[in-house]
């Protein structure tokens, strides 16, 4: 999509607009704009300077490009505060439409299997922010759990927890460990989920010291679990989640909003 070229004047600073493209389909912008329009009708909100389509486009620009609000705001002819408000309102519309865990597992049962994994969303924090520092990744971030189909299609992205949280602890906190065994769903996971439950299958520990059949099992297990990385790649295709500089509470909201966009049919 080609972004509008508007001559801005924000706070006296000289910002030069230029033609640019956004790597999302036009249909996705239309879908989000209709959700915004329905929200406006339901709330009977007051007039906005930008229409629903351009508000949706502004939000997608922010999520995909991870620019400061002053930059897309200037391109759309609005102030930094107004751009922030439009994005925040659009996120509030998208988040409730993200599928919950039980909704995501609907239709799955005995004989089916899913993949569970965790990833870290890097954040800007100092050394003193110990709860957000992941010893595994050696950086500050937020832990996000994902449940995917065998082909890597994401079924559920969890809320974000501090990066120090262990993957198994996070999976239990989000109900993943409890929900899958109840439905008798086979779960493929890495060693971090060792001890999660009877239906969880994890690799053998220290397989090099184990018999040849254990080593072969670990290779096959890794091959079947690999598609989970596709879901992480789709999440990171939204540059805001490659290194988030926003509030840690807002990261979980953004993850849920992105999940809604992915369920709308867009894949990065």
URSUL-V994658 format. One record per pair of residues at least 4 apart in sequence whose ideal C-beta (glycine too) atoms are under 6 Angstrom apart, sorted by the first residue. I is the first residue (numbers start at 1). GAP is how many residues later the second one is. If there is no record, write none. Layout:
{{I	GAP} {I	GAP}}
This chain:
{{1	21} {2	19} {3	17} {3	72} {5	12} {5	14} {6	11} {6	71} {8	7} {8	66} {10	64} {15	59} {17	58} {22	39} {24	4} {24	36} {28	236} {28	238} {29	27} {29	28} {31	233} {32	24} {33	19} {33	20} {33	23} {35	58} {36	16} {36	19} {36	20} {36	57} {37	15} {39	54} {40	5} {50	4} {50	5} {55	31} {58	14} {58	18} {58	28} {59	28} {59	31} {60	4} {61	4} {61	11} {62	10} {62	25} {63	175} {63	177} {64	174} {65	174} {66	173} {66	174} {67	4} {67	5} {69	4} {69	11} {69	14} {69	15} {70	10} {72	11} {73	5} {73	7} {73	10} {78	4} {78	5} {91	162} {91	166} {94	163} {94	166} {95	158} {95	161} {95	162} {97	163} {98	158} {98	161} {98	162} {99	4} {99	5} {101	55} {101	74} {101	78} {104	51} {104	52} {108	4} {108	77} {109	74} {110	74} {112	73} {113	73} {114	33} {114	71} {114	73} {115	33} {115	73} {115	110} {115	113} {116	31} {116	71} {116	73} {117	29} {117	111} {118	25} {118	27} {118	49} {119	25} {119	113} {120	14} {120	17} {120	21} {120	43} {121	20} {121	21} {121	23} {121	120} {121	123} {121	130} {122	17} {122	19} {122	121} {123	17} {123	18} {123	121} {124	121} {125	4} {125	7} {125	15} {131	31} {131	33} {132	8} {132	30} {132	31} {133	7} {133	31} {134	7} {134	29} {141	22} {142	18} {142	21} {142	109} {143	18} {143	20} {143	22} {143	27} {144	14} {144	16} {144	111} {145	13} {145	25} {145	26} {145	29} {146	8} {146	11} {146	85} {147	8} {147	9} {148	4} {148	6} {148	7} {148	80} {148	83} {149	4} {151	76} {152	75} {152	78} {152	79} {154	77} {157	98} {157	102} {158	16} {159	93} {160	91} {160	92} {160	95} {161	4} {161	9} {165	4} {165	5} {167	25} {168	24} {168	25} {168	28} {171	5} {171	6} {172	5} {175	4} {177	19} {177	20} {180	5} {180	7} {180	19} {181	16} {181	18} {186	13} {187	12} {187	13} {188	13} {188	36} {188	37} {189	4} {189	11} {189	13} {191	11} {191	12} {193	7} {193	9} {194	8} {196	4} {203	15} {203	18} {204	6} {204	10} {204	14} {207	7} {207	8} {207	11} {210	4} {217	4} {234	33} {234	34} {235	6} {236	5} {236	6} {237	31} {238	20} {244	7} {246	4} {261	5}}
